[in-house]
Amino acid sequence: MRVPLSWLREWVAVEAGAAEIAERLTFSGTEVEEIDLVGSPGDRVVVAEVTRVTPHPKDPALKVCSVNDGHRQDVRVVCGAPCVEVGRRYFLARAGGRLPSGRSVQVREIGGVRSEGLLCAEDELGLSDDHSGLVEVDSRYAPGTGFGEVFPPEAVFKLEITPNRGDCLSVLGIARELSALFGVPLSRPGAMVTESDPPAEHFIRVRIEDAEGCARYTARVLRGVRVGKSPLWMRRRLLLSGFRPVNSMVDITNYVLMECGHPLHAFDLDRLQGGEIAVRRARARERIITIDGAERELDGEVLVIADGRGPVAVAGIMGGKETEIRPSTARVLLESAGFDPVRIRRGSKRLSLASESSYRFERGVDVQAVEWASRRAAYLAQRICGAAVARSVVDCFPGRRAPAVLDCRCERVRALTGMEIGDDRIAGVLQSLGLEVKPVCSGCLQVIVPSFRADLTREADLIEEVARIHGLEHIPTRDPSIPWVGSGASAFSRMEKLRRALVGLGLQEAMNSSLTAESLLDELDPERSSRRVRLKNPLSCEQAVLRTSLLPQLLESVTLNASRQIEGGALFELGRVFFTSEKGGVAEEESLGVGLW
């Protein structure tokens, strides 16, 4: 997951630098794999004000602009953008520079007119993938202001989130971690919407047929929506986070997904049939064309969102092509739901279809935050798309559950971690993570686990949270205690003495496997056949039984050496032989074998 640092700082005012933040996150269990610095395209890109625009003498699609770049008042630039206007300010790439796209800017003639730079589109500056027009700069930035002052270099964290921490798959989740680590309060962005009649129930009804697969489903209705291009700040953040901007309404759902970790889906309300949404299992051989253009056959393992005609979305994974948001969309049904992780995982595997939404639902989302995520998206839609929000929200919540309550013994925290940490500090750490803490007696805390931390199920989980936030560096280190074994006192030392003595007499040590063939033992050690330890499922007949004597294998070694024309030699082997004991177990003893030829 990719998260821009500037976005995090809107949620939690951490003053530390990117490197220190990355280190603290990594040592608390949220690994920062790398920090990407998305920088300025250099000092050759500045704010410039257009002072004059005239048609190109040879090409009607081009314009000749005179601009003030803070150094010269009459820099001439040939421009093909139809929207360029006198008095407006744009980014000018001066001759001699190189853009993030790799394009080199040089003085050149275009249709016989000398052009001394380039007025830049968003994609040429690395701000987005849009090339439809120039980047307009606010009038508070004077001509000559560098690009880096308008868009400072951006640090972007690339994070590795463990499967049990679905709550960290968002800006909010990481900001909550930073709030606990740095002791800085967490703040949420605005989500207050102005609602108007008629209510949402007037437009849509919701029926959940599979309560096991869908714990909660909310539907909010937006009217008078103007679908267009999202503002640059939103598109830039989405791109830095790894999302492709689509249109203002879709971008808002992706923005909220990245912001709070809750997937949303926007339907074109006028394309839904029957005035009702059903959350159910797909029926055999039902089909849907998903947003990616592929037609997919469904079955009973797949959870779908259906209208009066049939499936309009694969629940929690991908919407349908028929009801997607278009430039002509005026009324939107905004879905925010809580789907079962197992059901979404099965559907994703069955269809070989994955998405940012399914990735989060598979790891579990906060079912209590469903309505807030919907309200936050409606808030942004009002400000960006001019939407009118219908009063109230259709909210079906069959999976309502009481929060988990755990006991945490402070003495147990100190015993397991070895840390010298006070009771107040333990309570403070847990509270900083969003857990409700109540002292029930001396040294004992009652902890109410919020719905976004489904991974906390026992006291040991709470202790782990205290250890990682308080700092693993505070866990005391102790040198391992290794008991000294006196010389000559152990069987091992006696065996070593015997081995050195045999080597000193000129013998060479042989080492054979403890497993051998039963036929070899039948020839050379038949007396103890009843006490052999046989494998139940041997890899081969050559390794079917544990040896009862060293001599059969030692004789094989002598024979092999003699067959290789080695004249004379002395081998020994020190090893264990094995027997069945009187009680039916396995007994073993040390043995010595010597072979001379």
N, C-alpha and C positions, 0 to 999 in steps of 0.2 A: 504494500500500500504506500502511496505517495501523499505527503502532507506538506503544504507550504508553511513555513514558520510564521509568516505574517498572518495567516489565517488562524493559527493557534493563538497568537497573541491577542486576537480579538476576543477570545474566550477566557484567557488567563494571562495577566500582565506580568509575564516572566521577563526580567531584565537580563538574564544570563545570555551568553552568546550561543551560537548554534552548536559549537563543539562541546561545551559544558552540558547543554541540554541533552545532546546525543549520548554523552557518557553516562549521565544520571539515568536516562531511560534504559540504556542497555544493561546497566548493573542492577536495575530493578526488575528485569525480566522482559522488557519490550525492546528487542534488538533493533538498533539503527544500523542497517547494513552499509549505507553510504549517505553522504550529504552532497546533493547536486547544487551547484551555484549557477543559477540562471542569471547571467550578467548583462551588462550594457553592451550594445554594439560598438562601443568606442566613442572617442571624443569627436568623431566626424559626423555624428548625428545630433542635430540641435533643433530647437523650436524655431520656426520661421513664419513670418506673417506675410500673406499675399497682398501686394500693393497694387497689382495691375494684372488683368487677364485679357488677352487678345486671341482671336482665332489663328490657327496655324495657316501660313500662306498657301500650303500645298495639300495638307491633309485635314479635312473637316472634322475628323474624329479626335484631333489633337488640339491642345491649347498652349499658348506661350505665356508663361507667368513670370512676373517680376516679383521677387520676394526679398524681405528684409531678414537677414540671418543674424542680426546683432553685430555684425562686423561690416557688412556692406548693405546698402539700401536697395541695390538693383541687381541681385543675383538672378540670372535668367535660367529658367527651367522649362523644358518641354514636358507637358503632362497629358496623360490620356484619361484621367479621371473626370467624369462628367460633373461631379459635385463640387469642384474647386470654386471658391468664391473669394472675392476681394474682402479683406478685413478678417478673414478666418486665419487661424493658426494651425499649422501642421508640422510634422517632422520632416526635416530636410537632411538627406544624406549628402554631405559635401563631397566633391570630387577627391579621390585619393583614399577613400574608405572602403571597407568591405562589410557587407551586411551579414547577419546571422544565417541567412539563407545561402550564403556563399557567393553572392553576387558582388562583383567588384564595380565600384562607381567611378567613372572617369568622365572627363570633359569630352563630349563628342557632338557631332552634327547629326541632327535628326530632320530629314527632309530639307536640308540646307540651312537649318537654324541651329545655332550653337546652344547646347544645354550643359550647364555647369553643375548639375547635381540631380537629385531624384527626390520628389515628394513621395513619401512611403505609405504603403498599405500595411495592414496588420501582419500579414504573413511574412513580409519582407523584414520586419523588425522582430520576428519570433514571438509576437504577442498572441497570435492565433493562426488558424489555417485559412482565414478569410482574405480574399483579394478583391472584394466587391467595391471598396472605396478607400479613401485616405483616412488616416488616423487624425481626428480633430483634437486639438489640445486646448485645455481651458485657458481663458484669457488672462488668468493670474500668473501664468508663466510667460516671462518676457522673451522676446526674440533673442536667440543666442543661448538660452538655457539648455544645458545638456540633457540628453535622453535619460541618463542615470538619475537626475534629480526628479524627473517626472515619474519614472518607473525604476526605483532603486533595485540593485541586484537582489535576487530572491533566493534564499536558502530553502531547499526542498528535501525533506527527510524521506528516505526509502526505508520502510519499516517491515520487519518480519513479525507477523502476529501469530502466536501459537493458537491451535484449533480451539482450545478451551476459553479463549479470551475474545469472543465475538463482540463484547462491549467496547473493545479497543479499535474496531474497524470503522473509525470515524474521527473527525476533528474533536468532537465532544469527548470521546473516550480517551484520546491522548491528552487532551487538556485537563481532564479529571486526574490523570496520572501526574501531570506536571503540578497541578494544584496541591496534591498531597506531597510530592517530593520537595517542592520549594516553599510550601506554606503560604501560597498566594490564593486568594479567594477566586472561585469559579463564577463567571457571569454568563448568562444565556442571552442570545439576541432576541429582538422583538418578535412577538407572534400574536399581537392583538389585532384582530380583524374587525372591520365594520360590516355587520350583517344587515340584510334587508329581506322583507317578505317577498314571495311566499317561502315557507320553510322547505328544507331539502326533501322531506317526505312527500311533498307535492309532486316532485319530479321522479323519484325513484324509490323502490322498495328493495329490501335485501332479505334473502332467505339463505340460511346456512344449513345445508343438508348433511354435511360431514363435520360435526363439531369436533371430532378427534383431529381432523386435518386442519381446521381453522378455529383457533381459540377466540379470535376477534376480527371483526370486519367493519370498517367505517367508510361511509360514502359522503362526500361533500360536493356540493354543486356550485359551479362558477358560471356566471353569465356575462355576456358582452366582452368576451376574451378577445384581445387583439394579438394574434400569433405573428411574431416577427423575429428579428434578430435580438438576442440577449445583449445587455450592456457589456462593454468590453471587460469591466472588472470581473464579471461572472464568468465570461468565456475564458478569460486568462486563468482564473483559478481552476476551472474545470480541466483545462489543458495541462496545467502544472500537476494536477492530481491524476492524470491519465484518462480523462473522459473527452470524448469528441463532442463539441457543441453541435446541436441539431436545430432547435428553434427555442423561442423563449419559454414555452410551456414545458417542453421536455427537459430543457436545461434546468428549470426550477426543480423538477423532481429529482434530477441527478445531483443538483446542488444540495438539496435537503438530505438525500441519501448520504452524501459525503460528509455533511455537516453533523448529523446526529446518528448515522448508521442505520436509518430505517428506510427500506425501499418503498417507493410509491409508484403508482401507475396512473396515468391520465388517459381516460377514454373520451372520444368524441361522443357526447351525450346524444346528439341527434342521430347517430348511427346505431345506437342500441335499440333493440326491438322489445316491445312488450312492457316497458316501464318497470322491469324487475330484474335484479341481479341474483343469481343463484350460485352458491359456492358448493360444488358437488364433485364426485368422482366422474371421470369421463366414462361414457358408455362405449361398449365394444364397437370398433371400426368408425368411431367419430373422427372427423378430420378438422384441421385448422391450418390456415396459412399464417405463420407468425411474421413479426415485423421484419425479420431478415429475408422474407420472400420465399421461404421453404414451406412446402406443404407437408404436414406431419399427421400420421395416423396415431390415434390415442387408444388407451385401454384403461381398465379399472384401477391400475396402479397410479394413474396421473390425476392430480387435482386440477380442476378447471374453474374458471369464472365463466358463467353462461348467461345469455339473455334469453328472450323468448324464442330465438331461432336456433341457438346452439352455442358452442364454446366461442368466447371472444378473447380469451387469454389463457395461457398455461400458468396457473396460480403460482406466484412467487418466482417465476422463471422468465417469461417473456410474454408480451402482449400480442394481440392479433393484428394483422394487416388491415382488416376491414374497419376497425374502430380506432386506428391510430390518429394522432393529432396531425392535422393538415393546416396549410395557410388559411383555408376557408373556415376552420373550426371557430365557432362562436360560443358554444356551450360545452363545458367540460365536467365530467364526473371524475372526481379525484378519489382514488382508492388508497387507503392505508390500512394494512391488515397484519395479523400475526398468524403465520402458517407453521405447521408442525415441521421441525427440521428433518425428521426421518422421511416424511411424505415428500418433501421437496427434493431430498437427496435421491429417493427412488425415481421420482419423475424425471429428474435431470439425467440420471444414468440411463433410464429406459429410452429417452429421446435423444441421448447424446447431445444435450443442449445445456450450456452453462451460461451464466450472466453474472454481473455484479450483484444483482438482486439475489439470485440463488446462492451465491457464495456467502452472503450474510444470513439468509434464512437457514441455511444448512448448519450454521454455527450458533443459531439462536438469536432472536431479536427481543427487545424489551417490549412485551405486550402492553405494559402500562403507558408507554410513550407513543402508542399508535395515534391517539387523537392529537397530541402536541405536534407530531411531525406533519399531520394533515393541516393543522392550523398554521404552522410555520410556512408551508407551501402556499396556502391561501393568502397569507400576509404578503409574500413576495409577488404572487400573481396580481394582487391589487395594485402594487406599486409599479410593477414592470409591464403587465399586460392590461392594466385598467379594468380588471375583473370586478364584477359585483358578486359578492358572496351570499348565497342563500342562507337564511336564518337556520341555526342549529345544524346538527350533523346526524345522519343515520348511523347508529352505533349498535351493532349486535355483538354481545360479549358472553358467549356461553362458557368460555374457559376461565372464568374469574376464579382466582385462587388466593388464599391467605398467604402473606409472606412467610418465609421460613424464619424460625427463631432458634438461635444457637447460644450456648453458654461458652464463655471464654474465661478460663481461670488464669489470672495473671501470674501466679507462681508456676503454672504449667508452661506459660510462654517463656519464662526465664529458664526453666529446667531444660526445655527442648532446644532453645537457641544458645544458651550459655551467656546471653547478653545481660548486662546490668541495666535494666530498663524499668522505670517506675510505672505504677498503675495508671497515673494520669497520662503519661506518654502513650501507653498502649491504647487507652480509650481515644486519645486525640488522633492517633494514626488511623484507627478504624473509622472515626467520624470524618476525617479528611477524604476518605474514599467513598463517602456517600452512605455509609452504614449508620443506622440509628443505634445508639449505645445507651443502655440503662444500667447503672450499678444496682445489683440485687442484694449483695452483702459484701463484707470486707474481702477484697481481692477477687471478686467474681463479677463478671459483666454479662448482661443479657444483650445479645446483638440481633437486631432485626435486619435481615438481608434484603436489600432492594431487588426488584424484579430484573434489573439489568445485570446482576451478578449471580446467575444460575450456577456458576462453577463453585460457589461457596456452599458446601453441604455438611461440613463437620468442623469441629474445633481446630483440628490440625490445619485446615485451610485458612482460618483466621490467623493462626500463629504465623503461617507463611507470609500472609499479607503484612503483618507487623514487621517481620524480619526484613523483607525486601524494601519496604518504605523507610523504616528506621535506618537501614543501611547494612548490607551484608558485611561491610568492612568492620562493623562493630562486633561481629561474632569472634570470640577469642580463639586464638590458635594455640595449640599445645603440641609439643614434640611427642612423637609416638614412643611408648614405653616398650622396649625390647628386652626380654629377660636374657641374662647371660647364661649360656650353657657351659659348664666347666669341661675342660679337656679330659678325655678318657672315661667320662661318666655315662655317655649315651651309646645306644646301639649304633647310631650313625657314625660316631667317631671311631668305634671299634671296627666297623666295616671299612672305613677309610684307611685305617692302619693296615688291615689285611690286604686291601687293594694295593697300597704302596709297597708292601712287602713282596707281593707276587710280581709286581712290575719290576721291582729291584732284582728278583731272581731271573729275569729275562723273559717272563711270560707276557703275552699280549692279550688285552681284554676284548672279549667278544660280547656283543649286545644283541639279543634276539627278542622277538615279540613274545608277550605272555600268552598269545593265542597260537594254537598249532593244530595239525591234523590229527584226528583220532586214530587213523590207521598207523601213524608214526608211533604213537604211544602204545598201540596194540603189539607192535613188534619189539619194542625196547622196554616197556614198563607195563606189562599186562596184569601184574599182581594187584594194582590199585585201580583197576577199571571201574569198580563199583563206587569209588569215591571221587570220580571225575566231576568237574563242574562244566556242564554243557550249556551252550548258548541256545536260547529258544528260537532266535531268528538270525543265524549266522550269515555273513556276507558271502562266504564260500565254504566248501568242505575243508579247505586248507586252514581255515581259521574258525573252527567249530567248537573247540574245547580249550579250557585253560590248562596249561601244562602242569603235570604232577611231578616232573623231573626235568632237570636241565640237560641231562645227557643226550636225549634224542636229537635236539637241535644242535648241541655242541658237536655231536658226531657228524651231522650234516655239514657243519662248517669245516671240520677236519677233512672230510671226503672231498668237498668242493675245492679246498686249497691243494690237496694232493693231486686232484685231476687237472689242476692248472700248472703242474710240474714244479710245485714248490716243495723242495726236498727238505724235510725236517722242519719242525716248528713246535711251538708250545702256546696253547690258548687257555684262557680261564674265563669263567662268567660268574659274577656275583648277582643273584637275582632272587625273585620270589617264585615259589611254587604254591599251588592252590588245591584244596580238597574240600569236600563237603564235610561239615562237622556232624557230630552226633545229634545235635539239635536241628539239623536241616539247613543251617546257614552255610556260609563260606568261610573257611579257615585258610590262613596263609602263613608261610614261614620263609625265612631267609635260607638260601642254599648256595653251595659252592660246587662248581663243576670244572674239571681240568681235562684237557685233551692234549696228548703228546703223540707225535709221529716222526 
